[in-house]
């Protein structure tokens, strides 16, 4: 049985997000240095997932990540971060 289900859209701060949308990050936990370092950083949603307990989360790559210069940055697991929808703000063209 597949534990993860891909979703097409999910509600986030400021609207409904889709794969490929640009977002601003607002981690809630503040549990480690990454939460502090990622606050207000901008990125792109690579995937929207839902686990077997119906929790939704977003897989995000950072816009200013030096690893993005790789041929296909989306396949490098160290360059992807996971956020719940209420930790992600949808950016519009005017943002």
VENFEN-V219379 format. One record per backbone hydrogen bond with DSSP energy under -0.5 kcal/mol. CO is the residue of the C=O (numbers start at 1). NH is the residue of the N-H. E is the energy in kcal/mol with one decimal. If there is no record, write none. Layout:
# VENFEN-V219379
CO_NH_E ; CO_NH_E
This chain:
# VENFEN-V219379
3_52_-0.5 ; 5_50_-1.6 ; 8_19_-0.6 ; 10_17_-3.1 ; 12_15_-1.9 ; 13_90_-2.8 ; 15_12_-3.0 ; 17_10_-1.6 ; 18_21_-2.1 ; 21_45_-2.5 ; 22_91_-2.7 ; 23_43_-2.5 ; 24_89_-3.0 ; 25_40_-3.0 ; 32_35_-0.5 ; 32_36_-1.2 ; 33_37_-2.8 ; 34_38_-2.4 ; 35_39_-0.7 ; 36_39_-0.5 ; 38_41_-2.1 ; 41_25_-2.7 ; 42_63_-2.7 ; 42_64_-0.5 ; 43_23_-2.5 ; 44_46_-0.5 ; 44_61_-2.2 ; 45_20_-3.2 ; 47_59_-2.7 ; 48_7_-2.5 ; 49_57_-2.3 ; 50_5_-2.8 ; 51_54_-2.1 ; 55_51_-2.3 ; 57_49_-2.9 ; 58_60_-0.6 ; 58_83_-2.2 ; 59_46_-3.4 ; 59_47_-1.3 ; 60_81_-2.7 ; 61_44_-2.7 ; 62_65_-1.1 ; 65_68_-2.1 ; 66_69_-1.5 ; 67_70_-1.9 ; 70_73_-0.6 ; 72_75_-1.7 ; 73_76_-1.2 ; 75_77_-0.8 ; 76_79_-1.9 ; 77_80_-1.3 ; 81_60_-3.3 ; 83_58_-3.6 ; 84_87_-2.3 ; 85_13_-0.8 ; 85_88_-1.4 ; 87_26_-3.3 ; 88_13_-2.0 ; 88_90_-0.5 ; 89_24_-2.6 ; 92_95_-1.4
